[in-house]
Amino acid sequence: MERFHHIKKVINNDENLVKRFTRFFELETIKFDSFAKENVYYLDFPLWLAEMVDAGQLSAQQASILNKKEVLQKFNEETVKRLASLLEGKSVKDSERAIDQLLHFEPEVYNVWNFPNCNPLFGTDGYPGRIPGQIVQNVLYYYTNENDLVVDPMAGGGTIIDVCKLMNRRYLAYDIKPIEKDGITEHDIRNGFPDKTKGCDLIFLDPPYHNMVFDFFETVDDFYSFISKLAQNCYNTVKENGVVSLLMGNTNWKGDGFQDLSFQCYKLFIDAGFIPIMRIAVPFITEQFERFDVERAKKEKEMLGLVRDLIIFKKV
Ligand SMILES: C[S@@+](CC[C@H](N)C(=O)[O-])C[C@H]1O[C@@H](n2cnc3c(N)ncnc32)[C@H](O)[C@@H]1O
C-alpha cells in the first residue's frame, strides 16, 4: 500500500504521465492498483531519472532521451542503470545516437558485419584505430555470459571497457601506452599476460594492423614473431574451452607488396593449439580512403584494402 501511494505521488508529479495514465485507464478495465504493482519499475522510472539529474549524473536532456517506452521495453532495470552511467559526460547529440543504436541493436546473424560508424557510447573519440563497439558487443553476445572475465591486452581507447560495463562482463584491460581512462593499466604484452588474467573466459585481440602496424614493427617478420608469441601466451592464459577473438586487416608492407596478415595469423594461432570456430568479415568502410587514393590506385592498378577478418578461436 505504501508503494501504491508512492507511485501515485510519482504520477502526480508528472503532468504528462497523469494525462497518459488517465487516458489509459479510461480505455482499460483493469484496476489501477493491480496494474501499478506489476509495473512499479515503469512508473518509478521518471522519478529515478529525476534523481540522476539532481545528482548531476545525467543532464536533463539525457534524461528525456532515456525516458522512452522503448528503452524500458528493450532493457531491464540493471542495464538501464549501467547505460545511464555510460552516458555521463556525453553530448546530447552523441547520447541520442548512442541510444538510438542500442535500441536497434540485434546480434548479427550472418558472418559479415558492416558497421559504418562507432556507437559514441563505446571507446574514445579520435583514438587512432578505434573500432566500432558493435564488434565487441557481438563478440561478447556470442561467446560470453554475464560476469565472465574478458581480457584485452591492447585496449587502446578502451572500447572493450565500455561494452563490458554495459553488458555486465568483468574486464581487465591493458595497453603499452595507456590513455587516461579508468581501467586501462600500462603493460607490454610482449612480456606475457599479467597473472590475474589466468583462466579468463575470453581474450579480445585488436593488435596494430593496417597503417598502425608500422608504428610498432620494423619488418613483417617482427610482426609475425610478435603474433606467434602472443598466440602461445593466449593459449596459456585463457581457460579450457575459452575463446580468443582476433581482429586483423591486411596490409601493403612498406611498398613491398600485399601481406595477408590475417591468413598468416590464423596459421600461427592453430600452431599454438587453438581451433578456429568462426571467421567473420568485418570490412573497413570505403570512406577511409580519399578521392586521391582512389584515383592513384586506379592509375597504378593497385587495389585498396577493405578486407578485415575477425577470427574466433577456441582452446580445446
Ligand atoms: C588497434 S589499437 C586498439 C584499439 C582499441 N580496440 C579501440 O577500440 O580503441 C592497438 C593498440 O595496441 C597497443 N599496443 C601495441 N603494442 C603493444 C604491446 N606490445 N603491448 C600492449 N599494447 C600494445 C597500441 O598502443 C594500441 O593502442
The ligand as an ORCA input file, in Angstrom:
! r2SCAN-3c Opt
* xyz 0 1
  C      44.259     -1.106    -32.953
  S      44.674     -0.355    -31.426
  C      43.410     -0.890    -30.325
  C      42.177     -0.029    -30.466
  C      41.071     -0.373    -29.496
  N      40.474     -1.666    -29.782
  C      39.997      0.695    -29.510
  O      38.868      0.439    -29.992
  O      40.276      1.819    -29.090
  C      46.075     -1.315    -30.948
  C      46.650     -0.955    -29.602
  O      47.718     -1.859    -29.293
  C      48.613     -1.182    -28.433
  N      49.883     -1.937    -28.395
  C      50.801     -2.065    -29.394
  N      51.816     -2.852    -28.978
  C      51.529     -3.227    -27.707
  C      52.205     -4.032    -26.742
  N      53.386     -4.605    -27.010
  N      51.621     -4.231    -25.536
  C      50.418     -3.655    -25.257
  N      49.749     -2.850    -26.121
  C      50.305     -2.653    -27.329
  C      48.693      0.200    -29.048
  O      49.169      1.167    -28.116
  C      47.243      0.446    -29.494
  O      46.556      1.171    -28.522
*
